[in-house]
C-alpha cells in the first residue's frame, strides 16, 4: 500500500472531488427545496381557486404540482376534491385513494377520501375513514363535522352520542363567531334548539364575510324578474314538489329564470322545468363570481335559493349579492344565519310569531303551508299486491319511507313501543345501508320485537312508489327531522300520516302538511300521545277508513291546490319588493 505525503497532488485531487460533491449536493438540495417551495405555492394557489369555485383553474394548478412531484399527497387529494366538484368521480377517486396510500396518517387526506366515499354512497367506508382520522387527532374538526351524517345514516346512535358530546363541548368553548365542528345542515338532524341552530348557522355564514358584493344593474323590466337557483334540477325530491310551480307563475307580472348549478342532466325533470322557465341556464361549470355576474347582468329582482346549506349548495354565490332581494326557500328547513339572505318562506305552523327571534331572515308567512306540491303526479296503474311487495296480507302495516338519517333513537323507540302494543303489525321502511338494517333489527330484538317485523322496501320509480304506498295503513313520521316530500307522497297516495310536532323548522313540517291535507287530528304533541294514537288507529279500522277517505280526492285539499299556492307565493314576492 503506497504512502501519500500531506499536501501532495493526490490529496488535493481528493479535496477537490469532495468540494465538488458537496457543492453538487447543495445544488440538488436547493433545487429540491425550490421545487418544494414552488409546489407548495402552486398547491396553495389551487386550494384558493377551488374555494372560490374556479375548479378548472384549480385543476391546472394541482396537475402542475404533480407533474413536478408525482408523489405529492396533498396535490393528489386536492385534485381529487376538484374533480369531484367537476363530477368526474372515477378519476377523482383514483387521486384521492392514491393520496391516502402516500400519506395514510394525514388527517385531511383521510377526510377528503371519506367525503368522496360518502358522496358515492359508501357510507360505512366513509365513517371508517373519519374514525381513522379521529384516532390520529381526536380534535380534528373536519373529521368531527363530517362523521355525523354517516353515523346518522348507519343508525349508530351510541357513536353519534359520543360525537355529539364532543360537539357540544366545542360549542361551549368556542369564541363568538368561531367555527364549530358541525355543519348547519347536520345540526337540523340533531337535538339542537332553534337558538343553537341559529348560532351554528351564523358561525358558518361568517366564513363568507370577506366576499365582496358584485355590482348590479338596475332592472327596468315591467315584470318582476324571479331567479330560481338550484343544483337539483333533476330527478330529486325538491323537483318532485316544484314540477308545476314555474309554469304556473303569472307571466303578465313575473319573468322566471332557472339557474342550474348541479350535475348536468338530460332527463325528463330537467327538460320539463327548462321548458317552463322563460330562461334557463346550466352554470355548473362556472365559478361563483361568474355565476353571480350572470345573475346580476340578467337584472334579477328576487333570487330564490333552493339549496341553502344542503349538499351541493353554493352560498358563496349569494354572498356576492347578485340580486337586491335574496330568499331562502324550500330546500333547506332552517335559518341560514347569513346577512346576505333577506327572507325565509314559512307558514303559521312552522314558524309561529313566538319563534321568529330564532331566525336571522325576515320570515314571510304563507297562509296555508310553505311547501308547494305537484297535484298531477303519475301513479302506476300496474296492480301491486302486498304479496308482491313482501308484506303480510293480514297485518296492520305502518310505514316510513324517510332516509335512515332521520330515524333517531327517540323515534325508533316510540315505533317499537307501537309494534309491541300491536302484535299483528309490521313496520315498512325504505331500504338502507346494511349496517343500518342490522342496527335497527338489533334494537328491535333488544326491545322484545321480532326483527322480521321490520320490512325493507327497494327503491323503485316514483309512479310505482306512489302506487305501493296505498298498501300501507298508516305512515309514521320521524321526530327531529320530519318527512317532507315523503310526507306529501304518502298523503297524495291516500295514506294518512301521524306526526309529532316539535320546536324547530324541520320538526314542524309534518304538522304543516298534515294540517293542510285536512287531518289536524293526526298532529300530536308528545311521544306518549304518538304511541297511543298509532296503537288506537290500528284497533279502529272504521276511523282509519274515514281518514283515508278524506285523502281520496287530493285535488280538493288545500295542500294540493297548486294555483292557490302560486298566487300566495307571488303575493309574498310582491311584498318583498315593496319593503
C-alpha positions in Angstrom: 0.0 0.0 0.0 1.5 3.3 -1.1 2.1 6.3 1.2 0.8 9.8 0.1 2.5 12.8 1.6 0.5 15.6 3.1 0.0 18.3 0.6 0.6 16.0 -2.3 -1.3 16.4 -5.6 -3.3 13.2 -5.0 -4.6 14.7 -1.7 -5.5 17.9 -3.4 -7.5 16.0 -6.0 -9.4 14.2 -3.3 -10.2 17.5 -1.6 -11.4 19.0 -4.9 -13.6 16.0 -5.6 -15.1 16.3 -2.1 -15.8 20.0 -2.6 -17.5 19.3 -5.9 -19.6 16.5 -4.3 -20.6 18.9 -1.5 -21.4 21.7 -4.0 -23.4 19.3 -6.1 -25.3 18.0 -3.1 -26.0 21.6 -2.0 -27.2 22.4 -5.6 -29.6 19.4 -5.7 -30.8 20.3 -2.2 -31.5 23.9 -3.3 -33.3 22.6 -6.4 -35.3 20.2 -4.3 -36.2 23.0 -1.8 -37.1 25.3 -4.7 -39.3 22.6 -6.2 -40.9 22.1 -2.8 -41.5 25.8 -2.4 -42.9 26.1 -5.9 -45.1 23.1 -5.4 -46.3 24.5 -2.1 -47.2 27.8 -3.6 -49.0 26.1 -6.6 -50.9 23.8 -4.3 -51.9 26.8 -2.1 -52.9 28.7 -5.2 -55.0 25.8 -6.4 -56.6 25.5 -3.0 -57.6 29.2 -3.1 -59.1 28.7 -6.6 -61.0 25.7 -5.5 -62.5 27.5 -2.6 -63.6 30.3 -4.9 -65.3 27.8 -7.2 -62.8 28.2 -10.1 -62.4 24.4 -10.5 -60.9 24.4 -14.0 -58.0 26.7 -12.9 -57.6 24.8 -9.7 -57.2 21.5 -11.6 -54.5 23.1 -13.7 -52.6 24.1 -10.6 -52.7 20.7 -8.9 -51.7 18.9 -12.2 -48.7 21.2 -12.4 -47.7 20.2 -8.9 -48.0 16.5 -9.8 -46.0 17.0 -13.0 -43.1 18.1 -10.8 -43.7 15.7 -8.0 -45.9 12.7 -8.7 -45.8 11.7 -5.0 -47.3 14.9 -3.7 -50.1 13.5 -1.5 -51.8 16.9 -0.9 -51.9 17.7 -4.5 -53.5 14.3 -5.3 -56.0 14.9 -2.6 -56.9 18.4 -3.7 -57.1 17.3 -7.3 -59.5 14.6 -6.3 -61.7 17.1 -4.5 -61.6 19.4 -7.5 -62.6 16.5 -9.9 -65.4 15.6 -7.6 -66.7 19.2 -8.0 -66.4 18.7 -11.8 -68.4 15.5 -11.5 -65.6 13.3 -12.7 -66.0 10.8 -9.9 -63.9 7.8 -11.1 -60.9 10.0 -11.9 -61.4 11.8 -8.5 -61.4 8.5 -6.5 -58.2 7.4 -8.2 -56.3 10.5 -7.0 -58.0 10.5 -3.5 -57.1 6.9 -2.9 -53.5 7.4 -4.1 -53.2 10.3 -1.7 -54.2 8.0 1.2 -51.6 5.5 0.0 -48.9 8.2 0.1 -50.0 9.8 3.4 -52.0 7.2 5.4 -51.8 9.2 8.6 -52.7 12.7 7.2 -56.0 13.7 8.6 -57.0 16.0 5.8 -56.3 13.3 3.2 -58.3 10.7 5.1 -61.2 13.2 5.4 -61.2 14.0 1.7 -61.4 10.4 0.7 -64.2 9.9 3.3 -66.1 12.7 1.8 -65.9 11.1 -1.7 -66.9 7.7 -0.4 -69.9 9.3 1.4 -71.0 11.2 -1.7 -70.8 7.9 -3.6 -73.0 6.1 -1.2 -70.2 4.1 0.5 -71.4 5.3 3.9 -69.7 2.7 6.1 -66.4 3.1 4.4 -66.7 6.9 4.9 -67.4 6.5 8.6 -64.4 4.2 8.9 -62.1 6.8 7.3 -63.4 9.6 9.5 -62.8 7.3 12.5 -59.2 6.7 11.5 -58.7 10.5 11.2 -60.1 10.9 14.7 -57.9 8.2 16.1 -54.9 10.2 14.8 -56.3 13.5 16.0 -59.3 13.4 18.3 -59.8 17.2 17.9 -59.8 17.2 14.0 -62.7 19.4 13.4 -63.2 18.3 9.8 -63.5 14.7 10.8 -65.7 15.5 13.7 -68.0 17.5 11.5 -68.2 15.0 8.6 -68.7 11.8 10.6 -72.1 13.0 11.9 -74.1 12.2 8.7 -72.6 8.7 8.1 -73.4 7.8 11.7 -76.9 9.1 11.3 -77.4 7.1 8.1 -76.0 3.9 9.8 -78.2 4.4 12.8 -75.1 4.1 15.0 -76.6 6.1 17.9 -74.1 5.2 20.5 -71.2 6.5 18.5 -73.3 9.5 17.5 -74.0 10.3 21.1 -70.2 10.3 21.9 -69.5 12.7 19.0 -72.5 14.9 19.9 -71.0 15.3 23.4 -67.7 16.5 21.8 -69.5 18.9 19.5 -71.4 20.4 22.5 -68.1 20.8 24.3 -66.6 22.7 21.2 -69.7 24.9 21.1 -69.4 25.8 24.8 -65.7 26.6 24.4 -65.8 28.4 21.1 -65.3 32.1 20.9 -68.1 34.2 19.4 -68.2 33.8 15.7 -65.6 31.0 15.6 -66.3 27.9 13.5 -67.5 24.7 15.2 -67.3 21.0 14.1 -70.9 20.6 12.9 -72.5 21.9 9.7 -75.7 23.9 9.8 -77.4 21.1 7.8 -76.3 18.4 10.1 -77.5 20.4 13.1 -81.0 20.0 11.8 -80.8 16.2 12.3 -79.5 16.6 15.8 -81.3 17.6 19.1 -80.2 21.2 18.9 -82.6 24.0 19.9 -83.7 26.7 17.4 -81.3 29.2 19.1 -78.4 26.7 18.8 -79.2 26.1 15.2 -79.1 29.8 14.6 -75.8 30.1 16.3 -74.3 27.3 14.3 -75.6 28.8 11.0 -74.2 32.2 11.9 -70.8 30.8 12.6 -70.8 29.0 9.3 -72.0 32.1 7.4 -69.2 34.1 9.0 -66.8 32.2 6.7 -68.3 34.2 3.7 -67.8 37.6 5.4 -64.8 38.6 3.2 -66.6 38.1 -0.1 -67.2 41.4 -1.9 -70.6 42.3 -3.3 -70.9 42.4 -7.0 -72.1 45.4 -8.9 -75.7 45.1 -10.1 -77.5 47.0 -12.8 -80.9 48.4 -12.0 -83.7 46.4 -13.7 -86.1 48.4 -15.9 -88.3 45.5 -16.7 -92.1 45.9 -16.3 -92.3 42.4 -14.8 -90.7 41.2 -11.6 -87.7 39.0 -12.5 -87.6 35.9 -10.3 -84.5 33.7 -10.5 -84.6 30.2 -9.0 -81.1 28.9 -8.1 -80.6 25.2 -7.6 -78.3 22.2 -8.0 -81.3 19.8 -8.0 -83.0 20.4 -11.4 -83.2 16.7 -12.0 -85.0 13.7 -10.5 -84.9 15.0 -6.9 -87.4 15.4 -4.1 -87.3 19.2 -4.4 -88.2 18.9 -8.1 -91.0 16.5 -7.3 -92.6 19.3 -5.3 -92.0 22.1 -7.8 -92.7 20.5 -11.2 -95.7 22.6 -11.8 -94.5 25.8 -10.0 -92.5 27.5 -12.7 -95.2 27.2 -15.4 -97.9 28.4 -13.0 -96.5 31.9 -12.5 -98.5 34.8 -13.9 -96.4 35.8 -16.9 -98.1 39.2 -17.1 -96.4 40.1 -13.8 -93.4 37.7 -13.5 -90.5 36.6 -15.6 -89.0 33.3 -14.5 -85.3 32.3 -14.9 -83.8 29.0 -13.8 -80.1 28.8 -12.8 -78.8 25.2 -12.6 -75.5 24.7 -10.6 -75.8 20.9 -10.3 -75.0 17.8 -12.2 -75.7 18.2 -16.0 -78.8 16.2 -16.8 -80.9 15.5 -19.8 -83.8 13.7 -18.1 -87.5 14.4 -18.2 -87.5 16.5 -15.0 -84.8 18.9 -16.2 -86.3 19.2 -19.6 -89.8 20.0 -18.2 -88.5 22.7 -15.8 -86.3 24.3 -18.5 -89.4 24.5 -20.8 -91.5 26.0 -18.0 -89.0 28.9 -17.4 -88.7 31.9 -19.6 -85.0 31.4 -19.5 -82.9 28.5 -18.2 -79.1 28.4 -17.8 -76.8 25.5 -17.0 -74.0 27.1 -15.0 -72.5 24.0 -13.3 -69.0 24.6 -14.8 -68.8 28.3 -13.9 -67.1 29.7 -10.7 -69.1 31.5 -8.1 -68.1 35.0 -9.4 -69.1 34.1 -12.9 -72.5 32.8 -11.8 -73.1 35.9 -9.6 -72.1 38.1 -12.5 -74.5 36.3 -14.8 -77.4 36.7 -12.3 -76.6 40.4 -11.8 -76.4 41.1 -15.5 -79.7 39.4 -16.0 -81.3 42.0 -13.8 -82.9 39.5 -11.4 -85.0 41.3 -8.8 -85.5 38.3 -6.4 -83.1 35.4 -6.3 -84.7 32.4 -4.7 -82.2 29.9 -3.3 -83.5 26.3 -3.3 -80.4 24.8 -1.7 -79.5 26.6 1.5 -76.7 24.6 3.1 -77.7 21.2 1.7 -75.3 19.1 -0.3 -74.0 20.8 -3.4 -75.0 24.3 -2.2 -73.0 27.4 -3.4 -73.7 30.0 -0.8 -70.6 31.9 -2.0 -72.7 32.9 -5.0 -75.4 34.6 -2.8 -72.7 36.2 -0.6 -71.8 38.4 -3.6 -75.3 39.8 -3.5 -76.2 39.4 -7.2 -79.8 40.3 -6.6 -81.3 43.1 -4.4 -83.6 40.6 -2.7 -82.4 37.0 -1.8 -84.7 34.3 -0.4 -84.1 31.0 1.5 -86.9 28.7 0.2 -88.0 25.1 0.4 -84.7 23.1 0.0 -83.3 24.0 3.5 -85.6 23.7 6.5 -83.9 26.2 8.8 -82.3 29.6 9.1 -79.1 30.2 7.1 -77.9 32.8 9.6 -76.5 34.9 6.8 -76.6 38.6 6.3 -76.9 38.1 2.6 -80.2 36.2 2.9 -83.2 38.6 3.4 -86.2 36.3 3.7 -87.3 32.9 4.7 -90.6 31.5 3.5 -92.6 29.6 6.1 -96.2 29.2 7.3 -98.0 29.8 10.7 -97.3 26.3 11.9 -93.7 26.1 11.0 -92.7 29.5 12.4 -95.3 30.9 14.8 -94.7 34.5 15.9 -93.1 33.5 19.2 -90.3 31.6 17.2 -89.3 34.4 14.9 -86.4 35.7 17.0 -84.5 32.5 16.3 -84.4 33.1 12.6 -81.9 35.5 11.0 -84.1 36.2 8.0 -87.3 38.2 7.9 -90.0 35.5 7.9 -92.6 35.6 5.2 -95.6 33.5 6.2 -97.8 31.8 3.5 -101.4 31.3 4.8 -101.7 27.5 4.4 -98.3 25.8 4.0 -94.8 26.8 2.9 -94.4 23.7 0.7 -95.6 23.5 -2.9 -96.9 20.3 -4.4 -97.5 18.8 -7.8 -101.1 17.7 -7.9 -100.6 15.9 -11.2 -98.1 13.2 -10.3 -98.4 10.0 -12.2 -99.4 6.9 -10.2 -98.6 3.5 -11.8 -101.7 1.7 -13.0 -100.0 -1.7 -12.7 -101.6 -3.7 -10.0 -99.5 -4.2 -6.9 -100.3 -6.6 -4.0 -99.0 -6.9 -0.5 -97.6 -10.3 -1.5 -95.6 -8.7 -4.4 -94.4 -6.0 -2.0 -93.2 -8.6 0.6 -95.9 -7.6 3.1 -98.1 -9.9 5.2 -101.6 -9.9 3.8 -103.4 -9.6 7.1 -101.0 -7.4 9.0 -101.5 -3.8 10.0 -98.8 -2.0 8.0 -97.1 1.0 9.5 -94.7 2.7 7.1 -92.0 5.4 6.9 -90.0 6.0 3.7 -87.7 8.6 5.2 -84.0 8.4 4.7 -82.4 6.4 7.6 -80.5 9.5 8.7 -83.9 10.8 10.0 -84.5 7.7 12.2 -83.1 8.7 15.6 -83.1 6.7 18.8 -86.1 8.6 20.2 -88.2 8.0 17.1 -87.4 4.3 16.8 -88.0 3.7 20.5 -91.6 5.0 20.0 -92.1 2.9 16.9 -91.0 -0.2 18.7 -93.5 0.6 21.5 -96.2 0.8 18.9 -95.2 -2.6 17.4 -95.0 -4.2 20.8 -98.6 -3.0 21.5 -99.9 -4.1 18.1 -98.6 -7.7 17.7 -100.2 -8.2 14.3 -98.4 -5.3 12.7 -95.2 -4.7 10.7 -93.1 -1.6 10.0 -92.3 -1.0 6.3 -89.2 1.1 5.8 -87.2 2.3 2.8 -84.1 0.2 2.1 -80.9 1.5 3.7 -77.2 0.6 4.2 -76.8 -2.9 5.5 -75.2 -1.7 8.8 -78.3 0.4 9.4 -80.7 -2.5 8.8 -78.6 -4.6 11.2 -78.6 -1.9 13.8 -82.4 -1.4 13.6 -83.1 -5.2 13.8 -80.7 -5.5 16.8 -82.6 -2.6 18.5 -85.9 -4.4 17.8 -84.6 -7.6 19.3 -83.4 -5.9 22.5 -86.9 -4.4 22.8 -88.5 -7.8 22.5 -89.9 -7.2 19.0 -89.3 -9.8 16.3 -86.7 -8.2 13.9 -88.6 -9.9 11.0 -91.4 -7.4 11.5 -89.1 -4.8 10.0 -89.6 -5.0 6.2 -87.4 -3.0 3.9 -88.6 -1.8 0.5 -86.4 -1.4 -2.5 -86.1 2.0 -4.3 -88.5 2.0 -7.3 -89.6 4.6 -9.9 -91.8 7.3 -8.4 -95.0 6.3 -10.1 -94.6 2.7 -8.7 -93.7 4.0 -5.3 -96.9 6.1 -5.1 -98.9 3.1 -6.1 -97.4 0.8 -3.4 -97.9 3.4 -0.7 -101.6 2.6 -0.9 -100.7 -0.8 0.6 -99.8 0.8 4.0 -102.4 1.5 6.6 -100.7 4.4 8.4 -97.5 6.4 7.9 -95.4 7.2 11.0 -93.3 10.4 10.9 -89.8 10.9 12.3 -89.4 13.3 15.2 -86.3 15.5 14.9 -86.4 15.9 11.1 -89.9 15.2 9.8 -90.9 13.8 6.4 -91.1 16.5 3.7 -91.5 15.2 0.2 -92.1 11.7 1.6 -95.0 13.0 3.7 -96.5 14.6 0.6 -96.1 11.4 -1.3 -98.0 9.4 1.4 -100.8 11.9 1.6 -101.1 12.1 -2.2 -101.4 8.3 -2.3 -104.1 8.4 0.3 -102.1 7.1 3.3 -102.7 9.2 6.5 -99.6 10.2 8.4 -99.2 10.6 12.2 -96.7 13.3 13.2 -95.3 14.7 16.4 -94.9 18.5 16.3 -91.5 19.8 17.6 -89.8 23.1 18.2 -87.7 23.6 15.1 -88.5 24.2 11.5 -87.7 20.7 10.4 -89.7 19.1 13.2 -92.8 21.1 12.4 -93.1 20.4 8.6 -95.1 17.2 9.2 -97.7 19.2 11.2 -97.9 21.8 8.4 -98.5 19.2 5.7 -101.0 17.0 7.6 -103.0 20.1 8.6 -103.0 21.4 5.0 -104.3 17.9 4.0 -107.3 18.4 6.3 -106.2 16.0 9.0 -105.1 18.1 12.0 -106.2 15.4 14.4 -103.1 13.4 13.3 -100.8 16.1 14.8 -99.7 15.2 18.4 -97.5 17.0 20.9 -95.9 14.2 22.9 -94.2 10.8 22.3 -96.7 9.2 24.7 -99.6 10.6 22.6 -97.9 9.5 19.4 -97.7 5.9 20.6 -101.3 5.9 21.9 -102.7 7.3 18.7 -100.8 4.9 16.5 -102.0 2.0 18.6 -105.6 3.3 18.7 -105.9 3.7 14.9 -104.7 0.1 14.4 -107.7 -1.1 16.5 -110.2 1.3 14.9 -110.4 0.5 11.2 -113.6 2.5 10.7 -111.9 5.7 12.0 -108.9 5.0 9.8 -111.2 4.5 6.8 -112.7 8.0 7.4 -109.2 9.4 7.5 -108.3 7.7 4.2 -111.5 8.8 2.6 -110.6 12.4 3.4 -107.5 12.0 1.2 -109.2 10.2 -1.7 -109.5 13.4 -3.8 -106.2 15.2 -3.3 -107.1 18.0 -5.7 -109.8 19.1 -3.3 -107.4 19.6 -0.4 -105.6 22.9 0.4 -102.2 21.0 0.3 -102.7 20.1 -3.3 -104.3 23.4 -4.5 -101.4 24.4 -6.7 -103.0 27.6 -8.3 -103.8 29.0 -4.9 -100.3 28.3 -3.7 -98.7 30.1 -6.6 -100.8 33.2 -6.1 -99.9 33.3 -2.4 -96.2 32.9 -3.3 -96.4 35.7 -5.8 -98.1 37.9 -3.3 -95.1 37.2 -1.0 -92.7 38.2 -3.7 -94.5 41.5 -4.2 -94.3 42.2 -0.5 -90.6 41.6 -0.5 -90.1 44.1 -3.4 -92.3 46.7 -1.7 -90.3 46.5 1.5 
